């Protein structure tokens, strides 16, 4: 479950590979996004994910801001980590990893309750969704956001540059 789904090639490959070999991969996203541009970028990944067997749901009551990942009823991660490049590689995000803990079952039950209140995205419904047609759109928005962010906050560029280059 994530409010923002902006994937790099590595995550796309991991999710599609898992789904193609029979792993039940499900993603819940907001039905009403707080940032339309971020949701539009997310929809550019839907077709390739759906084609591979990943199931995507939109939480119909509105916005869901949870960042929850559950695996095999034994592992879970809960925290501030969105499923996007910045959260995974650039920002200082926090998550709690639970393994064989009783809370994992509660987290999984909450995920399933949220899914029950959600509408599944299909290839048919995707074709009617605006902004879902191109991966190039996601690259454009991601690059544009980085450029604008570093223009507005040049100090972060210096910090990022020093961290990345050294």
N, C-alpha and C positions, 0 to 999 in steps of 0.2 A: 504494500500500500504506500503510495507516494503522491504528493501533490504535483511534483515536477518530474517529468520523464524525458531527459535529454541525454541520449545514449551515445557513447563512442562505439567504434567498430568492435572493440573487444567485448563490450556488454551485449551488443546485438548478436555477435557470434555465440557467446555463452548461452544466452536465453534461447536462441533458435536451435542450437545444437541440443540443449537439454530437452526442449519440447519435441524435437524430431525423434529423439530416442525414447520418448514415452514419459518423460518427467512432466508432472502436472504443474505447469508454470502459469500462475494467475497474477494479474496486476489490477489493482483498484486505484482509480484516479477520481478526481472531483467531477461531479456532474455540472457544477457551476464553478468554473475556475476563478481564482482571484486575479490572475494575470493572464489575459486572453492570449497575448503573444506567446507565453510559455506553453499554454495548452495547444496552440496552433503548431508550435514546433513539435510537441509530443506526438500529435496526430500524424506527423510525417513518418514516424516509425511504425505506426499501427499495421500497415499492410504487410510489411515483411515479417512482423511478429505473428500476425494472424495466419499468414500463409504457412508458417512453420508449426502452428498449433498452439501458440501462446494464447491464453484467454485473457481478454481485457474487459474490465467493467468500469462503468461510470456511476459513482455514488449519487443517485437521483435526488435525495433530499437537499443536496447542495454541495458545499465545500467540505472536503476532508483534508486535514492538514497532518494526519498521522504519517509517520515514517516507520513502517513495520515490515519485517521480513521473517517468514516462518518456513522451516524446512523439516519434513519428516516427523512432525509432532515431537521433535526432540531438541530443535535448535531455533532460536529466535534472536533478532536484533531489533532493538527499539531505541530511538534517539532522534538526533537532529539531521541525520544523513538523508538527503534527497537522492533520488536515483538520477543524478546528473553529474556531468564532468566536474563542475566546480566543487560540489560537495565531496566527491570521491577523491579528487586530486589536488585541489587548490585551497579550499577553505579548511578551517580548523573545526571540524564537526565532531560530535560525540555520539557514541552509541554504546549500548550495553548489550553484550553478547551473553545469551543464556544457553546453557547446554544441560540437558537432562534435569531441568528444574521444573517444579510443579507449575510455575507461572507460564511456561511455554504453552501448556494446554489452555489456559485462560486467554492468552494472546491469540492463539489459533481460533478459539471460539469467538472472540471479538471480531477477528478477520472474517469468519464465516457469517456472523450476524450482519456485518457491514456489507458483505457480498450479497446477502439476501435482499438488501435494500438498494441494490445496484442493478443497472441495466447492462446486459452484455453487449459489447460492440461486435458486430459481425461485418464481414466484407460488404454485405448489402448496405447496412446502416453507415458504414464508413464512407461509401461512395456519395452519401448525402451530406457528409460532414464537411464544412468549409475548412480549407487549410491542410487537408490530409494527403495531398497529391504528390509532394516532392520532397526527397531527402535534401535537395539543394537548398530548399527554403530553410531547413534547420541549420545547415552550415552557414548560410548567409546571416541568420539571426544570431547565431553563436559568435561568429566573427565580429559582427556589428556591435553586439553587446560588449565584447572585450575591448574593442577600440574606444567606444564611448566611455566605458568604465575607466579606462586608463587615462583618457583625456581629462575626465572630471576629477579623478583621484590619482595624480601622477606619482605620489609617494608609494602607492601600492604597486605601480609598475616597476619602480626601482627595487622594491622588496622582492617582487616576483622574479624580475630579471636576475638579480643577484642570487636568489635561491636556485633558479633554473640553470643558469649558465655555470655556476661554480660547482 
